[in-house]
Amino acid sequence: MRKILVIGAGKSTAVLIKYFQDKSISENLHITIGDISIESAKKLAGTHPNTEAILLDVFDENSRQKTVQAADIVISMLPASFHIEVAKDCLKYGKCMVTASYVSQEMQKLDAEVRKKGLVFMNEIGVDPGIDHMSAMQVIDRIRNQGGKIILFESFTGGLVAPESDTNLWNYKFTWNPRNVVIAGQGGAAEFLQEGTYKYIPYHKLFRRTEFLEVEGYGRFEAYANRNSLKYQSIYGLDDILTLYRGTIRRVGFSRAWNTFVQLGMTADDYTLMNSENMSYRDFTNSFLAYSPSDSVELKLRHYLKIDQDDIMWDKLLELDLFNPNKKIGIPNATPAQILQKILMDKWTLDNGDKDMIVMYHKFGYEIDGKRKQIDATMVSIGEDQTYTAMARTVGLPVAMAALRILNKQITDPGVQIPIKAEVYTPILKELEEYGIIFNEKECDYLGYNPDGVKG
């Protein structure tokens, strides 16, 4: 049997494993799931006869190399920083590799050797990055093949809670790594292009500069800018584009409320708080406010952030128990971001019956035959339950599909790469439709930002 090694049994792996199990007989597959938690690996393996769970510590070099050497293809579902060690093993033993993560500098440095050995190292083939690349390039290539020129490209993705499970004032629950949500946008200004002008949004302004989106059947959303929208300008072949913007989707009102935490300093992750283990939620909130011998913590915060008592913003803060003197942090030497994450996880963790939702929205502006046109493409995927989530589906399926096509010699171009070639994205997007991951396109008049051509 052909041996597929999946390293990492996290939340995004369940659908990937089921895909291989369903095809194990027709495709002659044996699936090995390796994880530091043998219980997590066994849970995903279940009782399927062609699936085995093994204890695998990615830092145990001998065990890792032995396991990689025995596989025909390796899928790394580990945290992004751990991929490189697996990649070096794959290179050493001549194994192709697939990950859903961004291509790191270390991974890119392996490209020449990977090509020399004729191996495929496919990266960025989850949802974002992944499905966003493939769905965008399919439309961009189609417009180009018709003789059109791309002048605007905007792309937005959000991991959200499904409407039927939306039960808090923030219209949000954690559907993926909470830490990544808390520290989102840090590390530099957001960079993008609007009407030929480079624009920058510093972190402290990021959540007050939002764009609004309407998705038919699901209502209104907002989006804030990703840190570097220009990263894919040359990769997508958009060197002459006027507008290039990538962002993260939330429900309307989330960003304004989240800005409260940014302005207070609660999202900082570069220093620790004294005696954090014994602090109450109220102490934590008060630690960012000026001392007053008479004013309450609530009054000080409202005055500082100019929040009226009847503002929905105030109700959102109360909902999180930020002023509770009895709830303890319980984390020693914690950063503000770590404490905020703990507080939010109390309220934003999905309940057993909850479902998640992925929303993706692309805008393509183009010129053809002297006219400007626009295509809007949207995709919404709702999870089944806490195991087969929309996040697990949209991450796991494209990873699995790419791996199987590499194994079947249908994807053969060697090198460290992402899925932007037609021979990769065309069949995978077509197969994804069988699983309900479908983009609905709508042609409309070109809106742009600046129809009069005045520099902004």
N, C-alpha and C positions, 0 to 999 in steps of 0.2 A: 504494500500500500504506500501511497505517497504521503509523506509525513509533514504536517503543518505544525510548527511550534508557535504558540501564542504566549508571550511573556507579559504578565500583568492581568489580574482578574478583577479589575475595577468596574465601576458602574457602566462604562461605555462598552464593555466586552460581551455582555449577555446576548445581544442580537447577533453579533459577529459569530459567536460560537454556534448559535442555533442555525445560522445560515450554512455553516460547514457541515453540521450534523445532518441537516436535511439533504445535503448533496453528497454525503459520505459514501453511499453505495454507488450512485451513478458516476461519481467522479473518483472513486477508489481512494478515499481520504482517511487518514488517521490523524486525529487532533490531539495534541499534547498541550495542556494548560499549565504553565509554570508560574508560581507566585510565592512570595515570602509567607503568605498565609495559606496553608494547605486546605483549610476549611473553605476559604473563598474559592479556591480552584475546584474543590470537590463539588461545591454548590453549583457551579457553572457546568461542570462535566455531567452531573446527574448520573443516571444509570445507562447512558448511551454506550453501546458496545464498542464503538470506534473512537471513544474519547477517554483520555486518562488525565488525571490530575497529579502533578508532582510538586514537591517543595523545591523552590528555586530562589536562592538568594543571589541577586544580580551582582553583588559584590564578592561572591565566592567565585574567583576566576576559573578554577579547575572545573567546578560543577557547571558553570555557565558555558564554558567552551566545549565541554563534552556534550552538553545538551544541544548546542547550536550545530555542532559537527554532525549529529545524528539526524538533523532535520533536512528537508528538501527546500523549505522556504521558512523565513522567520518573520513574525509580526510582533513588533514591540508596542505594547499598550502601556508602557511605563511612563512616569513623569518625564517630560521632555529632556531634562538634564542627564538622564540615565541612558538615553538612546545610543550615545557615542560608543560606549563600551561594547554594546551588542553589535553595533555597526562594524567595529574593528574586528570582532570575531567572525562576522559574516564575510568580511573581506578576506580574512586569513584562510577561511575554509571554503570559500567560493560559493556562498549562499546569497540568494536575492533576499531583499528585506523591504518591509512596508511599515510606515508609521503614519499617524494622523497629525503629527506635530510640525511646526514651522521648521524649515531647514536652518540649522544653526551654522555658525561659521566653521565649527569643527567638522560638522558633517559635510559641508561644501568642500572642504580641503581634501576630502577623500575622493572627489569626483574623478580625477585623472586615473587613479588606481582602479576605481570601480569600472570605469570604461575599458581600461586595459584588460581586465578580467572578463569583460562582457556581461557584467552583472547589472541588474536593475535595482536601484535603491529608490523606491517611490515614497515620497513624503507629502505632507499637506493634503491628504486625501480623506479627511473626516468631513465635517459639516462646514466649519469656518475656522481654519482654511480647509477647502476641499470641494464640497458641492458648490460653494460660491465661485471658485475658480472655474469649474467645469461648465456650470450653467452660464456664467458670464462669457467665457470664451466661445461657447457654442453660438451665442447671439452675435458677438463681435465678429467672429469669422464669417458668419452668414451675411452680415451687413457688408463686410469687405468684399466677399465673393460676388455681391450684387453691384459692386462699384461704389459703395458708400464710404464716407469718411467719418470716423467717430470723433465727436466734439465734446461729448459729455458722458461720463460714467460715474454713477453713484451706486454703492452697494451697502446694504444694511442687513445685519443678522441679530437676532435676539433669542436667548434661551429664557422662556417665560413660563408662567403657570397657565394651564388651560382655563378657558372662561368658566367652566363648571366647578373648578377648584379655586377660583379667585375669591378668597374669603377675608382679605385684610385691606386696610385703607391704602396700602402702598401698591396694591395690585401686582405683588411680586412675591415669589418664594424661590429659594435656592434650588436650581435644577442641575447645577454642576459645582465645581470647586468654590466654596464660599470665599476663600481667601482671595481668589482672582477677582471676585466681584468687589471686595472691599478696597483693594489697592488698584483697581482699574484706572487707567489714565495717568498714573504716576511715572516718573522717570524722564520727563521731557515734554515739551509742548507738542500738541497735535499739529501736524503739518498736512496741508492739502492745497489743491488748486481750485480757484473759482474765477471763471471767465478770463483765464490767462494770467491771473495774479496769484502769487504765492501768499497763503494765509497761515497764520499761526494762532493757536489758542493755548495760553498757559494753563497749567493744571487748575489753578484757583478760579479760572473763569469757565472751565470746560463744561460744567453742568448747567450753565446759564446760556449756552449757545446751542440750541437744539433745532432740529428740523422735524416737521410734522409729516406723517405718512398715513394714508388711508388704505386699508386692506379690505376688499369687499367681503362682507360676511363676518368680519371680525372687528370692525370699527377703527378707531383712531389710535395711532401710536406716535411716539417721539423717538428721535435718535440723536445721540451725541457722537462727536468725532472720535474715531480711533486715533492712536498716537501717531502713526506714520502711514498716511494714505498714499504716499508717493513711492512706496517700496516696490509696487508692481507696475509702475508706469512703463518701464522698459521691458519687463517680462511679458506684459500683455501687448507690447508693441504700440503703446499709446503716447509716444514721444511728442506728438503735435497736438495733444488734446487740450481743450480749454478748461474743462472742469473735471477734477478727479477727487472723489470724496468717499471714504469708507467709514461706516459708523456702527454703533451698537444700539439695538432697539429696546425700548422700554415702553410701558404704558404712560400716557400723558400725565404729568404731575410728579412722576418719580424723580426726575433729574432735579427739579426745583427743591424737593424735599431732601434729596441726597446731598445737595449743596450745603445744607445745614451742617452736616458732619465735616465736610471739607473746610468750611469757614471756622468751625470750632477747633479743628486740628485733630479730630478723632480718627482720621484715616492714616495718620502718620505712622510710619513703620521703621523709623531710624533712631528711636531712643526708647528706653523703658521707663515705666512709672514706679516710683518708690512704693513699697508695701502694697503692690497691686493685688496680691493674693487675698488680702483682708479688706480690700475696698468694696463698698457697696456700689450698685449701679448709680445711685444718687451721688456718691463721692466722686465717681469717675466723671460724671457730667459737670459737677461743681469744680473739678480740678482745672477746667478750661475757662472758668469765669472769674471775673474780678472779685476780690473780697468785699463783703458788705456786712456791717454789724447788724443790719436790720432787714434787708431784702432777702426773700426766699430764693432758692435755686431757680424755681420756675420763673419768678419775676425777673431775675437777672438775665436768664436766657432769652426771654421774650423781648426785653429791652435791647439786649445786645444785637439780636438778629432781626429786630423790628417785626415781630410776629404778633398780630392781633389775637386776642383770646378766642374770637369766633372764626379764625382762619383754619381751614382744613389741615394746614401744615401743623398746627398745634395738636390737633387730634391724632395725627400720624405719630408725633413724638410721644404722646401719652400712651399710645397703643403699644409702644416698645418697652414700657416700664423703665424708661430712662431715669425717672425720679424716685424709683423704689429704694427705700433705705434698708430693706431686709434681704434683698437678693445680693449674693456675694459673687465677686469675680472669680476667685478661686484659682487664679493662674499666677504663679510667681514670676517676677521679672518680665512682665508682659509689656509689649508695645501698645500704643493706643489702638492700632489696627487689629491686633489680636483680641483686645478686649471688646472692641466694637463687633467683631465677628462673633464672639461668644454671645453677646447680647442679641444680635440679630438671629442667630441660630435658634434661640429660644422661641422666636415668633415666626421665622420664615422657613423652617424645615417642613418638607412635604409630609402631610399626614398619610396614613396607609392607603386611603382611598383616592388620594389626589393624583391628577395626571399633569404632565408637563406639556409644553408647546414650543416648537421651533417656528419662528417667523423669519423669512428671508425676502428682501425686496431689492430689485435691481432697477435702475433707470439708465436707459441708453439714448443719448441724443446724437443724431447723425445728419450729415448732408448728403443728398443724392439727387442728381439731375437738377442742381441749383435750388433745391428745396430743403428746409430743415424739418426733420421728423423726430418722433420720440417713441420708444417702446418701454413700457413698464412691465416687469415680470415679477410675480409674487409666488411664494410657496409657503404653505402652512402644514405642519405635521404635528399631530397630537398623539401623545403616548397612550399605551394600553393600560399600564399599571406601573408599579414601582420598580419592576424588573425590566420590562420591555418598554422603556421610556422613549419619548421622541428623540431625546439626546442620544441614547444608546443606538436607536435605529439610524439616525442620520450620520452618526460617527462610524458605527460598526459596519453597516452595509457597504458603503463605498470602499472601506478598507478591505473587507472580505472579497468583494467583487474584483478589486484590483489584484489582490494576492492570487486568486484563482486564475485570473487571466495571465498573470506572469507565469504561474505554474504550468499553464497550458500552452505557453509560448505564443500567446496572442498579443502580449506586450513584450517587445524584445529590445527596443532601443536602449542601450546601456547608459549608465550614469546616475548621479544623484539628481533627482528631478522632482517636479510637481506636475499634476495632471492637466496640462494646458494644451496638449496635442489632440487633434481630432480622433486619432486611432485609439486614444485612451478614453476621452470623455464621451464620445458618441455611444459606444455600446453600454457604458456604465450608466449614463443618464437614462438610456432606454430601459435598462433592467430595473433601475430605481423606480420607474413608473409602475412596474408590477407590484411594488410595495407601497404604493400610494404617495410617493414623493414626486410630485408633479408641479411644474411651473405653469402658471396661467399668464399668458402674454396679452397685453392690450396696447394697440397702437393709438397714439393721440398726437395732438399738435405739440410741437416743440415748445417747452416752457422756458428752460434755461433759467438764468438769473438776470440777464441783461440784454433784452431784445434790441435795445437802441445802440448797443455797442460802446457805451460810455465806460471808460476805465473806472473800476471800483476798488 
